[in-house]
Amino acid sequence: MSYTPITYPRLCELLDADTQLVEVLPQAEYTEEHLPGAINIPLKTLNAQSTALLDRNRAVVVYCFDGL
Amino acid sequence: MSPRAACRLATLGFNNVYDYVAGKADWLARGLPREGEKTAERRAFDLVVDDVVRCGLADRVSEICEQVAASRYGYAFVVSPAGILLGRLRRSALETGGDATAEQLMEAGPSTIRADAALETLAHRMRTKPLTALPVTTPEGELLGVVRRDDIESEPAPRAS
């Protein structure tokens, strides 16, 4: 069970490869502004049910505002 | 927050999970496209112009001087081969520089702004200093161009909500 921290150049490669992009900030912040194509699953709601819409066969990139 | 989210996804059985650590702040600071209700809000990247003279560290002042004289700015920016902003060469230094190189006469580390800076904030900063333009860089320091005070002040005032 692990994940890979990435920076912008790697993000670009992943987005070109049809990666799923998930903003984990609260809904209000997502509604204000988010990366193109991102869906919103707030951290507090991240569970088996809320992630059921994600394709397990494709890579997933998560992001918040600045990693903190 | 995102490291915890990435870890949680891994515990839920996702095998190919990545954390874009620098996040939305990094994306917006690059002036990249965005979606959402605030996209109508004007920011620095909406007004960036890339017509400032650029030169390298080893370029001769005599060559740069002519380009600056023909531009609407009183200076040139010194950049690395990758476009990273290293310094500024003012016209006054250029005119007395003779055969010096840009590196010898530049002012190192000019102040910069990020592409997602709010225009209102920039206008205040430029009036206070006072400044006629500010260089805009990516988070890595790559020069995108400048935002001019005249351009900000000619922007229509935002509508009251």
gemmi code that builds the backbone of each chain (N, CA, C; Angstrom):
import gemmi

chains = {
    "A": [
        ("MET", (0.848, -1.194, 0.000), (0.000, 0.000, 0.000), (0.878, 1.235, 0.000)),
        ("SER", (1.028, 1.864, -1.161), (1.850, 3.070, -1.212), (1.364, 3.962, -2.344)),
        ("TYR", (1.941, 5.130, -2.392), (1.641, 6.075, -3.462), (2.925, 6.805, -3.815)),
        ("THR", (2.882, 7.561, -4.913), (4.084, 8.226, -5.402), (3.894, 9.749, -5.411)),
        ("PRO", (4.699, 10.479, -4.660), (4.654, 11.944, -4.761), (5.218, 12.387, -6.108)),
        ("ILE", (4.594, 13.345, -6.745), (5.058, 13.818, -8.052), (5.087, 15.337, -8.091)),
        ("THR", (5.823, 15.854, -9.062), (5.845, 17.287, -9.326), (5.183, 17.552, -10.682)),
        ("TYR", (5.156, 18.805, -11.069), (4.411, 19.214, -12.255), (4.789, 18.459, -13.545)),
        ("PRO", (6.092, 18.283, -13.834), (6.420, 17.585, -15.098), (5.812, 16.180, -15.182)),
        ("ARG", (5.867, 15.450, -14.084), (5.295, 14.097, -14.079), (3.766, 14.159, -14.184)),
        ("LEU", (3.183, 15.168, -13.551), (1.730, 15.337, -13.669), (1.331, 15.474, -15.139)),
        ("CYS", (2.084, 16.277, -15.871), (1.766, 16.476, -17.286), (1.786, 15.156, -18.046)),
        ("GLU", (2.788, 14.333, -17.763), (2.881, 13.027, -18.428), (1.663, 12.171, -18.092)),
        ("LEU", (1.281, 12.193, -16.837), (0.148, 11.366, -16.411), (-1.163, 11.863, -17.023)),
        ("LEU", (-1.321, 13.174, -17.095), (-2.554, 13.712, -17.680), (-2.645, 13.362, -19.161)),
        ("ASP", (-1.502, 13.329, -19.819), (-1.499, 12.922, -21.231), (-1.882, 11.452, -21.390)),
        ("ALA", (-1.720, 10.701, -20.309), (-2.016, 9.262, -20.358), (-3.394, 8.946, -19.785)),
        ("ASP", (-4.292, 9.941, -19.795), (-5.678, 9.709, -19.400), (-5.811, 9.311, -17.925)),
        ("THR", (-5.060, 9.984, -17.091), (-5.118, 9.715, -15.657), (-6.333, 10.401, -15.035)),
        ("GLN", (-6.852, 9.795, -13.975), (-7.975, 10.397, -13.237), (-7.420, 11.411, -12.241)),
        ("LEU", (-8.045, 12.569, -12.199), (-7.552, 13.663, -11.363), (-8.602, 13.960, -10.286)),
        ("VAL", (-8.166, 13.941, -9.028), (-9.110, 14.100, -7.917), (-8.659, 15.220, -6.990)),
        ("GLU", (-9.507, 16.241, -6.854), (-9.242, 17.282, -5.855), (-9.875, 16.840, -4.539)),
        ("VAL", (-9.086, 16.866, -3.470), (-9.579, 16.350, -2.185), (-9.914, 17.477, -1.201)),
        ("LEU", (-9.935, 18.701, -1.694), (-10.338, 19.834, -0.855), (-11.858, 19.819, -0.659)),
        ("PRO", (-12.367, 20.569, 0.319), (-13.824, 20.660, 0.494), (-14.525, 21.164, -0.771)),
        ("GLN", (-15.784, 20.836, -0.893), (-16.532, 21.132, -2.113), (-16.532, 22.617, -2.470)),
        ("ALA", (-16.622, 23.481, -1.457), (-16.688, 24.921, -1.739), (-15.429, 25.396, -2.463)),
        ("GLU", (-14.308, 24.887, -2.054), (-13.049, 25.288, -2.698), (-12.953, 24.730, -4.114)),
        ("TYR", (-13.447, 23.518, -4.284), (-13.472, 22.914, -5.624), (-14.379, 23.724, -6.547)),
        ("THR", (-15.531, 24.104, -6.028), (-16.492, 24.846, -6.848), (-15.912, 26.182, -7.308)),
        ("GLU", (-15.144, 26.809, -6.441), (-14.531, 28.088, -6.802), (-13.543, 27.931, -7.949)),
        ("GLU", (-12.692, 26.908, -7.835), (-11.605, 26.800, -8.797), (-10.972, 25.411, -8.704)),
        ("HIS", (-10.792, 24.772, -9.836), (-10.109, 23.475, -9.832), (-9.418, 23.241, -11.165)),
        ("LEU", (-8.581, 22.237, -11.183), (-7.864, 21.900, -12.412), (-8.854, 21.326, -13.426)),
        ("PRO", (-8.644, 21.606, -14.709), (-9.568, 21.107, -15.735), (-9.711, 19.587, -15.687)),
        ("GLY", (-10.939, 19.141, -15.663), (-11.209, 17.702, -15.689), (-11.181, 17.021, -14.341)),
        ("ALA", (-10.823, 17.754, -13.295), (-10.748, 17.124, -11.968), (-12.147, 16.868, -11.424)),
        ("ILE", (-12.266, 15.782, -10.661), (-13.496, 15.557, -9.907), (-13.194, 15.856, -8.447)),
        ("ASN", (-14.232, 15.981, -7.655), (-14.047, 16.342, -6.245), (-14.488, 15.195, -5.328)),
        ("ILE", (-13.535, 14.709, -4.554), (-13.862, 13.793, -3.459), (-13.138, 14.334, -2.233)),
        ("PRO", (-13.827, 15.120, -1.399), (-13.161, 15.709, -0.229), (-12.541, 14.637, 0.664)),
        ("LEU", (-11.413, 14.963, 1.250), (-10.701, 14.009, 2.103), (-11.623, 13.382, 3.153)),
        ("LYS", (-12.472, 14.213, 3.742), (-13.340, 13.718, 4.818), (-14.364, 12.693, 4.323)),
        ("THR", (-14.572, 12.659, 3.020), (-15.570, 11.713, 2.486), (-14.924, 10.575, 1.704)),
        ("LEU", (-13.615, 10.490, 1.785), (-12.899, 9.493, 0.990), (-13.075, 8.104, 1.594)),
        ("ASN", (-13.857, 7.282, 0.941), (-14.086, 5.919, 1.438), (-14.430, 5.019, 0.248)),
        ("ALA", (-14.726, 3.782, 0.533), (-14.996, 2.820, -0.547), (-16.163, 3.263, -1.419)),
        ("GLN", (-17.164, 3.857, -0.773), (-18.364, 4.268, -1.523), (-18.067, 5.465, -2.439)),
        ("SER", (-17.405, 6.477, -1.888), (-17.180, 7.694, -2.686), (-16.162, 7.467, -3.807)),
        ("THR", (-15.312, 6.462, -3.646), (-14.303, 6.209, -4.683), (-14.770, 5.149, -5.693)),
        ("ALA", (-16.005, 4.715, -5.526), (-16.509, 3.674, -6.427), (-16.590, 4.157, -7.872)),
        ("LEU", (-16.676, 5.476, -8.056), (-16.772, 5.999, -9.419), (-15.414, 6.025, -10.118)),
        ("LEU", (-14.339, 5.798, -9.362), (-13.005, 5.801, -9.979), (-12.708, 4.449, -10.620)),
        ("ASP", (-11.995, 4.510, -11.727), (-11.599, 3.296, -12.447), (-10.302, 2.760, -11.829)),
        ("ARG", (-10.368, 1.592, -11.258), (-9.200, 1.022, -10.575), (-8.095, 0.585, -11.540)),
        ("ASN", (-8.422, 0.527, -12.812), (-7.415, 0.116, -13.791), (-6.623, 1.294, -14.361)),
        ("ARG", (-7.005, 2.501, -13.939), (-6.295, 3.692, -14.408), (-5.642, 4.390, -13.226)),
        ("ALA", (-4.576, 5.109, -13.522), (-3.871, 5.839, -12.465), (-4.764, 6.945, -11.890)),
        ("VAL", (-4.542, 7.257, -10.624), (-5.277, 8.336, -9.958), (-4.261, 9.332, -9.396)),
        ("VAL", (-4.469, 10.608, -9.702), (-3.654, 11.671, -9.101), (-4.547, 12.473, -8.167)),
        ("VAL", (-4.106, 12.620, -6.924), (-4.846, 13.473, -5.991), (-4.060, 14.752, -5.770)),
        ("TYR", (-4.779, 15.822, -5.434), (-4.120, 17.078, -5.079), (-5.005, 17.862, -4.137)),
        ("CYS", (-4.365, 18.736, -3.358), (-5.123, 19.698, -2.536), (-4.620, 21.083, -2.913)),
        ("PHE", (-4.501, 22.026, -1.972), (-4.051, 23.349, -2.371), (-2.541, 23.398, -2.525)),
        ("ASP", (-1.829, 22.955, -1.490), (-0.365, 22.986, -1.573), (0.283, 21.822, -0.829)),
        ("GLY", (-0.432, 20.748, -0.683), (0.135, 19.543, -0.090), (0.037, 19.470, 1.422)),
        ("LEU", (-0.301, 20.593, 2.084), (-0.330, 20.581, 3.544), (-1.687, 20.117, 4.083)),
    ],
    "B": [
        ("MET", (-2.729, 17.682, 3.150), (-3.990, 16.975, 2.982), (-3.892, 15.894, 1.888)),
        ("SER", (-3.277, 16.235, 0.762), (-3.241, 15.252, -0.328), (-2.402, 14.014, -0.001)),
        ("PRO", (-1.319, 14.098, 0.801), (-0.622, 12.847, 1.153), (-1.531, 11.884, 1.915)),
        ("ARG", (-2.375, 12.429, 2.771), (-3.305, 11.572, 3.513), (-4.339, 10.960, 2.570)),
        ("ALA", (-4.772, 11.761, 1.609), (-5.754, 11.245, 0.642), (-5.131, 10.141, -0.218)),
        ("ALA", (-3.885, 10.368, -0.644), (-3.214, 9.359, -1.468), (-3.036, 8.069, -0.677)),
        ("CYS", (-2.654, 8.194, 0.578), (-2.468, 7.018, 1.426), (-3.794, 6.286, 1.632)),
        ("ARG", (-4.844, 7.065, 1.812), (-6.167, 6.451, 2.019), (-6.611, 5.670, 0.782)),
        ("LEU", (-6.362, 6.256, -0.405), (-6.715, 5.543, -1.637), (-5.944, 4.232, -1.737)),
        ("ALA", (-4.681, 4.271, -1.343), (-3.874, 3.040, -1.381), (-4.464, 1.996, -0.440)),
        ("THR", (-4.907, 2.443, 0.722), (-5.501, 1.478, 1.666), (-6.825, 0.932, 1.149)),
        ("LEU", (-7.453, 1.664, 0.252), (-8.724, 1.207, -0.329), (-8.501, 0.278, -1.527)),
        ("GLY", (-7.242, 0.007, -1.812), (-6.951, -0.971, -2.847), (-6.549, -0.406, -4.194)),
        ("PHE", (-6.378, 0.918, -4.269), (-5.914, 1.496, -5.533), (-4.392, 1.313, -5.610)),
        ("ASN", (-3.928, 0.775, -6.730), (-2.515, 0.404, -6.849), (-1.650, 1.431, -7.569)),
        ("ASN", (-2.296, 2.381, -8.219), (-1.551, 3.322, -9.061), (-1.942, 4.746, -8.672)),
        ("VAL", (-1.454, 5.169, -7.492), (-1.875, 6.444, -6.918), (-0.694, 7.415, -6.874)),
        ("TYR", (-0.962, 8.661, -7.260), (0.061, 9.702, -7.256), (-0.458, 10.909, -6.484)),
        ("ASP", (0.473, 11.593, -5.844), (0.127, 12.811, -5.105), (0.855, 13.991, -5.744)),
        ("TYR", (0.084, 14.874, -6.370), (0.657, 16.124, -6.918), (0.828, 17.066, -5.727)),
        ("VAL", (1.990, 16.984, -5.115), (2.210, 17.585, -3.805), (2.026, 19.116, -3.818)),
        ("ALA", (2.552, 19.761, -4.818), (2.486, 21.232, -4.836), (1.069, 21.741, -5.120)),
        ("GLY", (0.227, 20.868, -5.674), (-1.208, 21.108, -5.730), (-1.699, 22.271, -6.568)),
        ("LYS", (-2.905, 22.693, -6.215), (-3.588, 23.743, -6.984), (-2.802, 25.051, -6.987)),
        ("ALA", (-2.116, 25.340, -5.884), (-1.331, 26.578, -5.810), (-0.266, 26.602, -6.904)),
        ("ASP", (0.383, 25.473, -7.107), (1.432, 25.367, -8.124), (0.842, 25.500, -9.526)),
        ("TRP", (-0.260, 24.838, -9.751), (-0.920, 24.871, -11.071), (-1.320, 26.303, -11.436)),
        ("LEU", (-1.971, 26.974, -10.492), (-2.451, 28.334, -10.760), (-1.292, 29.304, -10.952)),
        ("ALA", (-0.208, 29.093, -10.200), (0.944, 29.990, -10.307), (1.628, 29.888, -11.664)),
        ("ARG", (1.318, 28.840, -12.416), (1.861, 28.693, -13.759), (0.978, 29.347, -14.810)),
        ("GLY", (-0.162, 29.877, -14.366), (-1.062, 30.522, -15.304), (-1.786, 29.534, -16.200)),
        ("LEU", (-1.960, 28.324, -15.729), (-2.592, 27.277, -16.540), (-4.116, 27.380, -16.469)),
        ("PRO", (-4.813, 26.768, -17.415), (-6.275, 26.846, -17.426), (-6.888, 26.295, -16.141)),
        ("ARG", (-8.057, 26.803, -15.804), (-8.752, 26.350, -14.596), (-10.240, 26.352, -14.872)),
        ("GLU", (-10.960, 25.629, -14.041), (-12.420, 25.590, -14.142), (-13.009, 26.003, -12.805)),
        ("GLY", (-14.256, 26.503, -12.835), (-14.920, 26.861, -11.596), (-15.511, 28.262, -11.639)),
        ("GLU", (-16.146, 28.627, -10.529), (-16.864, 29.898, -10.461), (-15.941, 31.116, -10.476)),
        ("LYS", (-14.700, 30.936, -10.037), (-13.797, 32.086, -9.952), (-12.974, 32.318, -11.218)),
        ("THR", (-13.273, 31.566, -12.259), (-12.438, 31.694, -13.450), (-12.614, 33.044, -14.147)),
        ("ALA", (-13.711, 33.736, -13.835), (-13.910, 35.049, -14.444), (-13.059, 36.120, -13.760)),
        ("GLU", (-12.524, 35.795, -12.604), (-11.710, 36.753, -11.853), (-10.392, 36.980, -12.591)),
        ("ARG", (-10.101, 38.230, -12.898), (-8.913, 38.527, -13.699), (-7.654, 38.473, -12.833)),
        ("ARG", (-6.624, 37.868, -13.393), (-5.359, 37.713, -12.671), (-4.200, 38.129, -13.566)),
        ("ALA", (-3.015, 38.062, -12.984), (-1.834, 38.521, -13.718), (-1.706, 37.843, -15.081)),
        ("PHE", (-1.953, 36.534, -15.134), (-1.731, 35.836, -16.408), (-2.658, 36.308, -17.519)),
        ("ASP", (-3.738, 36.986, -17.156), (-4.625, 37.515, -18.194), (-4.003, 38.711, -18.912)),
        ("LEU", (-3.017, 39.349, -18.273), (-2.443, 40.568, -18.848), (-0.949, 40.450, -19.148)),
        ("VAL", (-0.400, 39.263, -19.030), (1.041, 39.106, -19.280), (1.363, 39.407, -20.740)),
        ("VAL", (2.377, 40.235, -20.932), (2.885, 40.475, -22.287), (4.357, 40.080, -22.303)),
        ("ASP", (4.761, 39.503, -23.403), (6.122, 38.969, -23.470), (6.921, 39.717, -24.530)),
        ("ASP", (7.046, 41.023, -24.322), (7.786, 41.812, -25.316), (8.993, 42.529, -24.704)),
        ("VAL", (9.418, 42.067, -23.530), (10.599, 42.663, -22.901), (11.845, 42.040, -23.513)),
        ("VAL", (12.880, 42.847, -23.644), (14.150, 42.333, -24.185), (14.751, 41.333, -23.208)),
        ("ARG", (15.156, 40.190, -23.735), (15.834, 39.168, -22.932), (17.261, 39.006, -23.457)),
        ("CYS", (18.164, 38.701, -22.553), (19.530, 38.432, -22.977), (20.151, 37.394, -22.061)),
        ("GLY", (21.299, 36.875, -22.453), (22.007, 35.894, -21.646), (23.126, 36.551, -20.853)),
        ("LEU", (23.679, 35.819, -19.928), (24.736, 36.354, -19.064), (25.939, 36.869, -19.844)),
        ("ALA", (26.283, 36.200, -20.915), (27.510, 36.537, -21.638), (27.281, 37.548, -22.754)),
        ("ASP", (26.048, 37.974, -22.955), (25.776, 38.927, -24.034), (26.426, 40.274, -23.755)),
        ("ARG", (26.867, 40.917, -24.816), (27.536, 42.211, -24.677), (26.513, 43.338, -24.544)),
        ("VAL", (26.831, 44.245, -23.650), (25.943, 45.377, -23.376), (25.692, 46.205, -24.631)),
        ("SER", (26.716, 46.345, -25.452), (26.566, 47.158, -26.663), (25.455, 46.618, -27.569)),
        ("GLU", (25.282, 45.303, -27.586), (24.234, 44.707, -28.425), (22.854, 44.856, -27.766)),
        ("ILE", (22.826, 44.704, -26.467), (21.549, 44.774, -25.745), (20.991, 46.190, -25.761)),
        ("CYS", (21.907, 47.152, -25.695), (21.517, 48.568, -25.597), (20.589, 48.966, -26.741)),
        ("GLU", (20.912, 48.524, -27.934), (20.103, 48.885, -29.102), (18.698, 48.293, -28.997)),
        ("GLN", (18.624, 47.083, -28.535), (17.314, 46.430, -28.410), (16.449, 47.123, -27.356)),
        ("VAL", (17.069, 47.506, -26.262), (16.313, 48.190, -25.200), (15.839, 49.556, -25.685)),
        ("ALA", (16.690, 50.241, -26.430), (16.318, 51.562, -26.946), (15.102, 51.466, -27.855)),
        ("ALA", (14.957, 50.337, -28.530), (13.841, 50.162, -29.456), (12.594, 49.611, -28.763)),
        ("SER", (12.705, 49.239, -27.508), (11.554, 48.665, -26.801), (10.854, 49.740, -25.974)),
        ("ARG", (9.693, 49.387, -25.437), (8.950, 50.368, -24.621), (9.349, 50.285, -23.149)),
        ("TYR", (10.340, 49.472, -22.841), (10.793, 49.332, -21.461), (12.209, 49.909, -21.323)),
        ("GLY", (12.525, 50.335, -20.147), (13.846, 50.908, -19.896), (14.829, 49.897, -19.374)),
        ("TYR", (14.645, 48.664, -19.702), (15.532, 47.626, -19.179), (15.407, 46.352, -20.014)),
        ("ALA", (16.337, 45.446, -19.720), (16.278, 44.095, -20.294), (16.361, 43.112, -19.143)),
        ("PHE", (15.845, 41.916, -19.365), (15.967, 40.862, -18.367), (17.051, 39.877, -18.798)),
        ("VAL", (17.850, 39.476, -17.827), (18.899, 38.488, -18.069), (18.346, 37.130, -17.651)),
        ("VAL", (18.386, 36.183, -18.575), (17.819, 34.852, -18.297), (18.849, 33.763, -18.591)),
        ("SER", (18.637, 32.623, -17.969), (19.484, 31.451, -18.229), (19.058, 30.836, -19.556)),
        ("PRO", (19.829, 29.863, -20.066), (19.408, 29.193, -21.308), (18.017, 28.564, -21.198)),
        ("ALA", (17.612, 28.200, -19.987), (16.279, 27.606, -19.786), (15.204, 28.668, -19.551)),
        ("GLY", (15.590, 29.936, -19.615), (14.611, 30.998, -19.446), (14.374, 31.429, -18.011)),
        ("ILE", (15.218, 30.979, -17.094), (15.061, 31.366, -15.690), (15.562, 32.795, -15.502)),
        ("LEU", (14.764, 33.603, -14.845), (15.119, 35.008, -14.650), (16.270, 35.137, -13.650)),
        ("LEU", (17.352, 35.767, -14.095), (18.538, 35.921, -13.245), (18.761, 37.365, -12.807)),
        ("GLY", (18.430, 38.317, -13.666), (18.709, 39.703, -13.302), (18.060, 40.695, -14.238)),
        ("ARG", (18.252, 41.970, -13.910), (17.708, 43.056, -14.742), (18.836, 44.009, -15.097)),
        ("LEU", (18.809, 44.475, -16.316), (19.787, 45.452, -16.794), (19.054, 46.745, -17.103)),
        ("ARG", (19.302, 47.753, -16.306), (18.620, 49.028, -16.549), (19.321, 49.792, -17.670)),
        ("ARG", (18.539, 50.654, -18.322), (19.081, 51.428, -19.437), (20.270, 52.270, -18.996)),
        ("SER", (20.201, 52.825, -17.782), (21.298, 53.669, -17.291), (22.608, 52.885, -17.214)),
        ("ALA", (22.519, 51.636, -16.806), (23.724, 50.806, -16.742), (24.196, 50.448, -18.148)),
        ("LEU", (23.231, 50.216, -19.019), (23.583, 49.845, -20.384), (24.333, 50.974, -21.091)),
        ("GLU", (23.894, 52.211, -20.825), (24.472, 53.348, -21.541), (25.914, 53.625, -21.140)),
        ("THR", (26.298, 53.166, -19.956), (27.672, 53.407, -19.508), (28.488, 52.122, -19.505)),
        ("GLY", (27.900, 51.075, -20.059), (28.498, 49.753, -19.912), (29.628, 49.414, -20.844)),
        ("GLY", (29.740, 50.153, -21.961), (30.812, 49.856, -22.900), (30.769, 48.428, -23.395)),
        ("ASP", (31.858, 47.721, -23.208), (31.961, 46.362, -23.734), (31.754, 45.302, -22.651)),
        ("ALA", (31.128, 45.687, -21.563), (30.890, 44.743, -20.467), (29.874, 43.692, -20.892)),
        ("THR", (29.768, 42.648, -20.086), (28.742, 41.634, -20.330), (27.533, 41.916, -19.445)),
        ("ALA", (26.423, 41.293, -19.803), (25.202, 41.451, -19.002), (25.446, 41.027, -17.557)),
        ("GLU", (26.175, 39.967, -17.382), (26.431, 39.450, -16.028), (27.145, 40.481, -15.163)),
        ("GLN", (28.028, 41.275, -15.771), (28.812, 42.242, -14.999), (27.978, 43.423, -14.525)),
        ("LEU", (26.911, 43.730, -15.246), (26.162, 44.948, -14.937), (24.747, 44.703, -14.405)),
        ("MET", (24.323, 43.477, -14.406), (22.914, 43.233, -14.031), (22.692, 43.397, -12.530)),
        ("GLU", (21.454, 43.741, -12.206), (21.000, 43.702, -10.810), (20.408, 42.315, -10.621)),
        ("ALA", (20.968, 41.564, -9.688), (20.540, 40.182, -9.518), (19.213, 40.090, -8.756)),
        ("GLY", (18.461, 39.052, -9.086), (17.268, 38.710, -8.311), (16.180, 39.752, -8.261)),
        ("PRO", (15.715, 40.253, -9.400), (14.609, 41.225, -9.350), (13.347, 40.611, -8.745)),
        ("SER", (12.563, 41.450, -8.093), (11.299, 40.969, -7.513), (10.362, 40.493, -8.615)),
        ("THR", (9.635, 39.445, -8.333), (8.726, 38.881, -9.331), (7.357, 38.632, -8.709)),
        ("ILE", (6.400, 38.343, -9.569), (5.075, 37.939, -9.107), (4.716, 36.631, -9.789)),
        ("ARG", (3.744, 35.938, -9.218), (3.268, 34.707, -9.813), (2.092, 35.011, -10.738)),
        ("ALA", (1.861, 34.107, -11.645), (0.858, 34.343, -12.678), (-0.568, 34.447, -12.144)),
        ("ASP", (-0.813, 33.904, -10.941), (-2.175, 33.936, -10.414), (-2.401, 35.101, -9.449)),
        ("ALA", (-1.473, 36.040, -9.392), (-1.659, 37.192, -8.510), (-2.893, 37.996, -8.934)),
        ("ALA", (-3.667, 38.430, -7.947), (-4.877, 39.204, -8.242), (-4.501, 40.594, -8.759)),
        ("LEU", (-5.227, 41.059, -9.769), (-4.898, 42.360, -10.367), (-5.031, 43.494, -9.358)),
        ("GLU", (-5.999, 43.389, -8.474), (-6.200, 44.436, -7.471), (-4.969, 44.561, -6.565)),
        ("THR", (-4.429, 43.438, -6.169), (-3.235, 43.425, -5.329), (-2.046, 44.022, -6.079)),
        ("LEU", (-1.922, 43.668, -7.331), (-0.815, 44.181, -8.138), (-0.920, 45.689, -8.333)),
        ("ALA", (-2.143, 46.148, -8.585), (-2.344, 47.586, -8.790), (-1.911, 48.361, -7.554)),
        ("HIS", (-2.275, 47.854, -6.390), (-1.897, 48.522, -5.140), (-0.374, 48.546, -4.983)),
        ("ARG", (0.244, 47.425, -5.251), (1.702, 47.321, -5.113), (2.417, 48.261, -6.072)),
        ("MET", (1.896, 48.370, -7.277), (2.558, 49.204, -8.283), (2.374, 50.687, -7.993)),
        ("ARG", (1.226, 51.028, -7.402), (1.008, 52.430, -7.038), (1.885, 52.815, -5.858)),
        ("THR", (2.082, 51.905, -4.934), (2.812, 52.183, -3.711), (4.295, 52.366, -3.972)),
        ("LYS", (4.871, 51.604, -4.873), (6.336, 51.583, -5.028), (6.982, 52.875, -5.531)),
        ("PRO", (6.633, 53.488, -6.643), (5.733, 53.086, -7.710), (6.485, 52.296, -8.787)),
        ("LEU", (5.750, 51.417, -9.487), (6.331, 50.584, -10.536), (5.473, 50.682, -11.786)),
        ("THR", (6.104, 50.534, -12.924), (5.342, 50.571, -14.176), (5.069, 49.176, -14.716)),
        ("ALA", (5.843, 48.201, -14.256), (5.640, 46.822, -14.709), (6.305, 45.867, -13.718)),
        ("LEU", (5.814, 44.647, -13.682), (6.408, 43.624, -12.813), (6.611, 42.336, -13.610)),
        ("PRO", (7.769, 41.688, -13.439), (7.984, 40.422, -14.142), (7.180, 39.280, -13.523)),
        ("VAL", (6.681, 38.425, -14.382), (5.887, 37.273, -13.954), (6.700, 36.007, -14.234)),
        ("THR", (6.826, 35.167, -13.224), (7.585, 33.924, -13.400), (6.764, 32.722, -12.958)),
        ("THR", (7.186, 31.559, -13.419), (6.607, 30.302, -12.939), (7.213, 29.997, -11.568)),
        ("PRO", (6.701, 28.978, -10.869), (7.299, 28.613, -9.585), (8.783, 28.253, -9.697)),
        ("GLU", (9.234, 27.833, -10.860), (10.658, 27.514, -11.043), (11.478, 28.736, -11.421)),
        ("GLY", (10.833, 29.885, -11.596), (11.553, 31.105, -11.934), (11.650, 31.392, -13.409)),
        ("GLU", (10.951, 30.636, -14.229), (10.979, 30.901, -15.671), (10.180, 32.161, -15.980)),
        ("LEU", (10.802, 33.046, -16.728), (10.154, 34.317, -17.052), (9.048, 34.125, -18.079)),
        ("LEU", (7.820, 34.528, -17.701), (6.684, 34.439, -18.624), (6.480, 35.748, -19.379)),
        ("GLY", (6.885, 36.857, -18.755), (6.694, 38.174, -19.346), (6.505, 39.195, -18.243)),
        ("VAL", (5.827, 40.285, -18.558), (5.562, 41.299, -17.533), (4.084, 41.667, -17.536)),
        ("VAL", (3.647, 42.181, -16.402), (2.331, 42.813, -16.325), (2.570, 44.304, -16.175)),
        ("ARG", (1.925, 45.097, -17.034), (2.142, 46.540, -17.038), (1.050, 47.239, -16.227)),
        ("ARG", (1.479, 48.244, -15.488), (0.529, 49.003, -14.673), (-0.545, 49.665, -15.545)),
        ("ASP", (-0.146, 50.189, -16.680), (-1.117, 50.822, -17.587), (-2.210, 49.832, -17.997)),
        ("ASP", (-1.813, 48.595, -18.240), (-2.789, 47.586, -18.651), (-3.751, 47.255, -17.513)),
        ("ILE", (-3.221, 47.201, -16.286), (-4.085, 46.909, -15.135), (-5.077, 48.052, -14.926)),
        ("GLU", (-4.580, 49.268, -15.026), (-5.441, 50.419, -14.742), (-6.471, 50.665, -15.839)),
        ("SER", (-6.248, 50.091, -16.999), (-7.250, 50.246, -18.056), (-8.277, 49.113, -18.040)),
        ("GLU", (-8.098, 48.183, -17.102), (-9.074, 47.101, -16.947), (-10.384, 47.657, -16.387)),
        ("PRO", (-11.535, 47.177, -16.857), (-12.798, 47.609, -16.255), (-12.875, 47.154, -14.798)),
        ("ALA", (-13.472, 47.993, -13.946), (-13.620, 47.631, -12.533), (-14.505, 46.406, -12.406)),
        ("PRO", (-14.179, 45.501, -11.444), (-15.038, 44.325, -11.267), (-16.420, 44.717, -10.805)),
        ("ARG", (-17.411, 43.931, -11.250), (-18.792, 44.198, -10.838), (-18.981, 43.853, -9.375)),
        ("ALA", (-19.769, 44.700, -8.685), (-20.100, 44.379, -7.293), (-21.068, 43.209, -7.281)),
        ("SER", (-20.854, 42.247, -6.343), (-21.743, 41.076, -6.304), (-22.862, 41.293, -5.311)),
    ],
}
model = gemmi.Model(1)
for chain_id, residues in chains.items():
    chain = gemmi.Chain(chain_id)
    for i, (resn, *xyz) in enumerate(residues, 1):
        res = gemmi.Residue()
        res.name, res.seqid = resn, gemmi.SeqId(i, " ")
        for name, pos in zip(("N", "CA", "C"), xyz):
            atom = gemmi.Atom()
            atom.name, atom.element = name, gemmi.Element(name[0])
            atom.pos, atom.b_iso = gemmi.Position(*pos), 0.0
            res.add_atom(atom)
        chain.add_residue(res)
    model.add_chain(chain)
structure = gemmi.Structure()
structure.add_model(model)
structure.setup_entities()
